[in-house]
Structure formats: C-alpha cells, structure tokens
Amino acid sequence: MSRYPRTVLGTVCVPWRDDSTLDEACFRRTITNLVTSGMPDLYIFGTAGEGYAVSESDFRRIAIVFAETMRDAGGAPPMVGVVNQSLATIIERIRFCRAAGITTFQISLPNWGTLGDTELRRFFAEVCGSFPDCRFLHYNLMRSGRLVRPHEYAELAERHPNLVATKHGGADMHQILGLMAEAPQLRHFLSEQGYYLAAPLGEPALLASLVASNPQRAHAYLRAGIDGDLPRFAELHRELCGTLLALLRAVGLGHIDGAYDKIIHKLAEPDYPLALLPPYEGGTEAAYRQYKAELEAKWPAWLPSR
C-alpha cells in the first residue's frame, strides 16, 4: 500500500516581471487554470520553479500565495519545495510553511558537499523527524551530488513513515527496477519517459513536464499505464517523444529546466513571461512560437484544450 495517491503531479513555474519581482496576478491565474483544467496536484520550487534561486522574502510570499490560491481553486494539498545548502534554513522554511497550514513538502539534499551515507541518514532524520505531522517527497537528482539508491529508500521508508514519495526525472532502467521492487511503499513520480518504463513493473505515478500542456491527455497517459492498455500507452508515448524533440529543437540544449517548462506554461497563457531569475537564461518568444507551430502541425492533441 503506497503512502501517496497515484496521480499526475505538476509544477507551477513562477512568473517574474521585468524587475524580477513576482507577477502575482499571473501566478494566481496560472494555478487556478491548472487546477480547473484537470491538474489539481501541484507543487512549487522544484528546479523548474526556481526554488534554488529565490530570496527568503520571495520564498515566504510565494509559498503563502500558492497555498491560498490552491485552497481557493479547490486543488489538492499544496506541496512546497525546499532547496537550500543549509539544513538549518531548510528546517526554518518548513517551520514557516507549517505555521501557515502547509504540511506537504518536496525536499532535496544539500549539495555544497556530497553527503555520505551517515550524513544522508542524518538529513532525513532531522527533516522528517522534526515534523512528524507533515508529508515529504524526496526529489532525487544528481545536482545534489548523489542519487539516493533504491535500497536506501527502503531503509529510509522504514525509519520515517512520513517519507511518502520520491521524484525522478531520469529513465535509468536499473534505478527504476530497484524503486519498484525495493521501495513500493513510496509513491515514485517519474517523468514521461521513466513512467513508460516503470508502469508495467509496479505502481508509479506521473511527473508532468511535457504532458502539462494538456491535463486531460496527461491523465489519459497515466490511465493507460495503470490499465495496461499497451496500444494506447505506446501511442501516447510516441506522441510525447515527438513533442520532446520539438521542444528541444525550439529551445536548444543546455538550459535549466524552467526555460522549457515556462514555454509549456505559455501554450495555455500566451502572455506568460519566459524570464528566469538571473543569471539563468530563459527561453525566447521565437522558441515559443516555433514549438507552438510544430505542435499545431504534428501534435495538435497536446495543445491546451479550449
């Protein structure tokens, strides 16, 4: 029995004005549109949400606005990402959000120095143990200096009942096999490519990136994997491979995640700003127009439903 629902988990990028301050009206509108279009399970401050770059004041204000808007829109319990080099700051941010009624968090390992095995256990003990009434998803990525391995998740899950889920952007078959076999009590959110590999092996959930452009079709992809509808699953997977190549052709390689995800956001909201917080380089209007044109020509089913 997994500790977290099997659903589509989507990110909300943060729209910035020209002076790098929050465009609150656009942010609230984006959250509401995602929820009402069929993607109620949302988080902020992953890599695409620039959680690594925000100031303390921005973190607090954006977290509060996100939680308020999710409640008003009828979304799922809001999930707030906490990324920082300092464990003390991670604890402080969680404590602030907890006081505001937020109880679901996405955490990443601090990475100024790669954590050893004992340090890894200490990190989860400090975070999960300090907030037993909260739920934690661990964002597993090499930017943190190491990946948590499947057998380590199994051990951590036994120690911490409030560690409920993981998030993975890759599609490494060895890692996916291990996650499904060794830590099935955790809900493993995998991106589109990884979900295609994992669905026949266990009960993964879908981490939305490309599929965020059309929540109804995103849930169709999730459902095809759950039902074992292999022809439908393969058909949707082929389409997603096409949209991925189109996005990479338009934006190019080497950008940080938000450059791609903001272009996907812009499909539903043409006035959505593409800028990232400095010094990072966002996508361009030309890249957005190229991606949208290729979807219209080849993959129109993945454009937002009107």
C-alpha distance (Angstrom), angle and dihedral (degrees) to the residues before:
residue distance angle dihedral
M1 . . .
S2 3.79 . .
R3 3.78 119.5 .
Y4 3.81 96.2 -134.9
P5 3.83 134.6 46.1
R6 3.80 119.9 -92.1
T7 3.76 101.4 -119.3
V8 3.80 146.3 121.3
L9 3.79 110.5 -76.3
G10 3.79 114.5 -157.2
T11 3.78 134.1 -170.5
V12 3.78 127.4 -132.3
C13 3.78 112.9 -146.0
V14 3.79 118.0 -149.2
P15 3.84 116.3 -114.7
W16 3.80 113.7 -140.8
R17 3.78 129.6 -159.4
D18 3.79 119.7 -132.6
D19 3.81 89.8 -88.3
S20 3.86 91.6 54.1
T21 3.80 94.0 -107.8
L22 3.79 122.9 131.3
D23 3.80 117.4 -84.0
E24 3.78 91.6 -144.0
A25 3.80 97.7 -177.9
C26 3.80 91.5 53.0
F27 3.82 91.2 44.9
R28 3.80 93.3 52.4
R29 3.80 91.3 45.2
T30 3.81 92.2 50.8
I31 3.82 92.7 51.1
T32 3.79 92.2 47.7
N33 3.80 93.0 47.1
L34 3.82 92.5 50.6
V35 3.80 92.6 49.1
T36 3.80 95.7 45.7
S37 3.80 92.6 44.6
G38 3.79 91.3 58.6
M39 3.82 108.6 -84.3
P40 3.82 105.6 102.5
D41 3.83 96.5 154.6
L42 3.80 104.8 83.2
Y43 3.78 140.4 156.5
I44 3.78 137.7 -171.2
F45 3.80 134.9 -148.9
G46 3.77 103.5 37.1
T47 3.80 117.6 129.2
A48 3.81 92.9 -74.0
G49 3.80 89.1 46.6
E50 3.82 91.9 54.3
G51 3.78 94.1 -121.8
Y52 3.79 88.2 153.8
A53 3.83 92.5 60.3
V54 3.81 109.3 41.6
S55 3.79 124.1 108.5
E56 3.78 120.7 -122.3
S57 3.80 92.6 -103.6
D58 3.81 91.7 48.9
F59 3.79 91.0 48.0
R60 3.79 92.2 54.5
R61 3.79 97.0 43.4
I62 3.79 95.0 45.1
A63 3.81 93.0 46.5
I64 3.81 91.1 52.9
V65 3.82 93.5 46.8
F66 3.81 90.5 47.4
A67 3.81 93.6 51.1
E68 3.81 93.0 45.9
T69 3.79 93.0 48.9
M70 3.81 93.9 45.9
R71 3.79 90.2 53.6
D72 3.81 92.6 46.0
A73 3.82 91.9 48.3
G74 3.81 93.9 48.4
G75 3.81 95.2 -113.8
A76 3.78 129.3 154.5
P77 3.81 119.8 -85.2
P78 3.81 104.9 -59.9
M79 3.81 117.2 -107.3
V80 3.80 117.0 -148.7
G81 3.79 121.8 -162.2
V82 3.80 118.7 -138.3
V83 3.81 116.4 -160.2
N84 3.78 121.6 169.9
Q85 3.80 142.9 131.7
S86 3.80 90.7 -127.0
L87 3.79 122.7 72.5
A88 3.80 88.6 -158.4
T89 3.81 90.5 57.1
I90 3.80 90.9 47.3
I91 3.80 89.4 54.0
E92 3.82 91.6 46.8
R93 3.80 92.4 51.1
I94 3.79 92.6 49.1
R95 3.79 90.5 47.8
F96 3.82 90.6 51.8
C97 3.80 92.2 50.0
R98 3.80 92.2 44.2
A99 3.79 89.9 56.3
A100 3.82 87.6 53.5
G101 3.80 91.5 54.8
I102 3.82 98.2 -99.3
T103 3.80 111.7 136.2
T104 3.83 105.8 164.9
F105 3.79 119.7 78.9
Q106 3.79 141.0 178.1
I107 3.80 111.3 -146.0
S108 3.80 133.9 -170.5
L109 3.77 130.8 -166.9
P110 3.81 117.6 -98.7
N111 3.78 107.9 -110.7
W112 3.80 112.4 -167.5
G113 3.79 82.3 109.1
T114 3.81 123.1 12.0
L115 3.80 109.3 -104.0
G116 3.78 118.5 -116.2
D117 3.80 120.6 -138.6
T118 3.81 94.6 -92.4
E119 3.80 90.7 45.8
L120 3.80 90.3 49.8
R121 3.80 91.0 55.8
R122 3.79 90.7 46.3
F123 3.81 91.7 52.5
F124 3.81 93.3 54.9
A125 3.81 91.6 42.5
E126 3.81 91.4 53.7
V127 3.81 95.5 45.2
C128 3.80 103.3 36.4
G129 3.79 93.6 33.4
S130 3.80 93.5 52.7
F131 3.81 93.6 55.5
P132 3.82 109.2 35.7
D133 3.82 91.8 164.2
C134 3.83 92.6 57.6
R135 3.80 131.1 80.0
F136 3.80 123.0 -130.1
L137 3.80 133.1 -156.5
H138 3.79 115.0 -168.6
Y139 3.81 116.8 -140.0
N140 3.81 103.8 -146.2
L141 3.80 112.5 -158.1
M142 3.79 138.4 141.8
R143 3.82 91.6 -120.6
S144 3.80 84.5 79.6
G145 3.80 89.2 61.7
R146 3.80 97.5 -108.8
L147 3.78 142.1 32.4
V148 3.77 121.8 -120.2
R149 3.80 104.9 -122.0
P150 3.81 124.7 -134.7
H151 3.81 95.6 -107.6
E152 3.82 89.2 50.6
Y153 3.80 90.4 53.1
A154 3.81 88.8 51.7
E155 3.81 90.2 54.3
L156 3.81 94.0 43.9
A157 3.81 92.1 48.2
E158 3.80 90.3 54.8
R159 3.80 91.3 50.8
H160 3.81 96.9 43.2
P161 3.82 118.8 40.2
N162 3.81 89.7 -175.5
L163 3.81 92.0 62.2
V164 3.78 94.4 96.4
A165 3.81 110.2 161.3
T166 3.79 148.4 8.8
K167 3.78 133.9 -143.7
H168 3.81 125.1 -146.4
G169 3.79 129.8 178.0
G170 3.79 97.7 -171.0
A171 3.77 134.3 81.0
D172 3.80 102.6 -141.5
M173 3.79 106.2 153.5
H174 3.79 95.4 -152.3
Q175 3.82 91.7 53.7
I176 3.80 92.4 45.0
L177 3.81 93.1 50.5
G178 3.78 89.7 50.9
L179 3.79 94.6 48.5
M180 3.78 93.0 51.5
A181 3.81 94.1 45.6
E182 3.80 104.4 35.9
A183 3.81 105.8 33.5
P184 3.82 107.3 28.5
Q185 3.81 92.1 145.1
L186 3.81 88.3 71.3
R187 3.80 119.9 72.8
H188 3.79 107.2 -124.1
F189 3.81 114.2 -151.0
L190 3.79 109.9 -156.6
S191 3.80 129.9 -176.6
E192 3.79 120.3 -113.0
Q193 3.80 96.5 -82.0
G194 3.79 95.2 43.1
Y195 3.80 92.8 46.5
Y196 3.80 90.2 56.6
L197 3.80 89.9 57.0
A198 3.80 96.1 41.1
A199 3.81 103.6 44.9
P200 3.84 95.6 78.7
L201 3.82 90.2 49.9
G202 3.79 103.7 52.5
E203 3.78 142.1 -40.9
P204 3.81 108.3 -51.3
A205 3.78 123.4 161.4
L206 3.79 129.0 -136.2
L207 3.79 124.5 -99.9
A208 3.79 106.4 -155.3
S209 3.77 122.7 -132.9
L210 3.80 112.7 124.7
V211 3.81 91.5 17.2
A212 3.82 91.4 58.6
S213 3.81 89.3 85.0
N214 3.81 89.7 73.5
P215 3.84 115.9 22.5
Q216 3.81 93.9 -172.1
R217 3.79 91.4 56.2
A218 3.81 89.7 43.3
H219 3.79 89.2 59.3
A220 3.81 89.6 46.7
Y221 3.81 88.3 57.1
L222 3.81 90.8 48.1
R223 3.80 91.1 48.1
A224 3.81 94.6 47.9
G225 3.80 88.6 56.9
I226 3.80 92.9 46.9
D227 3.81 93.6 47.7
G228 3.80 95.2 43.3
D229 3.81 89.8 -123.9
L230 3.79 92.3 161.4
P231 3.82 99.9 179.9
R232 3.81 91.7 50.7
F233 3.79 91.9 41.4
A234 3.81 92.0 52.3
E235 3.81 92.3 45.6
L236 3.81 92.6 53.9
H237 3.80 91.5 43.2
R238 3.81 91.3 54.3
E239 3.79 89.7 51.0
L240 3.79 91.3 50.6
C241 3.79 91.6 50.2
G242 3.80 87.0 54.8
T243 3.80 93.1 49.7
L244 3.81 90.6 48.2
L245 3.78 92.2 54.4
A246 3.80 89.9 46.5
L247 3.81 91.2 52.6
L248 3.80 93.1 48.3
R249 3.81 91.0 48.0
A250 3.79 90.4 52.1
V251 3.81 100.5 43.4
G252 3.79 101.8 25.4
L253 3.80 129.5 -138.4
G254 3.77 130.0 -64.1
H255 3.80 102.2 44.3
I256 3.78 124.1 127.0
D257 3.82 115.5 -103.5
G258 3.79 98.0 -96.6
A259 3.80 91.8 63.5
Y260 3.81 88.7 65.8
D261 3.82 99.4 35.9
K262 3.79 93.8 51.1
I263 3.79 90.0 56.1
I264 3.81 88.3 52.9
H265 3.83 89.3 49.5
K266 3.81 89.7 50.9
L267 3.81 92.3 60.8
A268 3.80 88.7 72.8
E269 3.81 95.4 35.1
P270 3.81 112.1 35.1
D271 3.82 92.7 -168.7
Y272 3.82 93.0 55.1
P273 3.85 109.4 128.8
L274 3.81 116.4 -121.6
A275 3.81 100.0 -159.0
L276 3.81 121.0 119.5
L277 3.77 125.4 -153.5
P278 3.81 110.3 -84.9
P279 2.95 138.2 -61.9
Y280 3.81 89.8 28.0
E281 3.80 121.6 90.3
G282 3.78 119.0 -128.8
G283 3.78 130.4 -158.5
T284 3.78 122.1 -80.9
E285 3.78 134.9 -120.0
A286 3.80 88.2 -114.5
A287 3.81 90.7 55.1
Y288 3.80 90.4 49.3
R289 3.80 91.8 51.0
Q290 3.80 91.9 48.0
Y291 3.81 93.0 49.6
K292 3.80 93.1 46.4
A293 3.82 91.5 48.7
E294 3.81 92.4 51.2
L295 3.81 91.5 49.1
E296 3.79 90.1 50.0
A297 3.81 90.8 50.5
K298 3.82 100.8 40.9
W299 3.81 112.5 9.6
P300 3.82 107.4 27.3
A301 3.81 92.6 152.1
W302 3.82 88.6 71.0
L303 3.80 93.8 57.7
P304 3.82 114.0 102.1
S305 3.78 115.3 -80.5
R306 3.76 113.2 -113.2
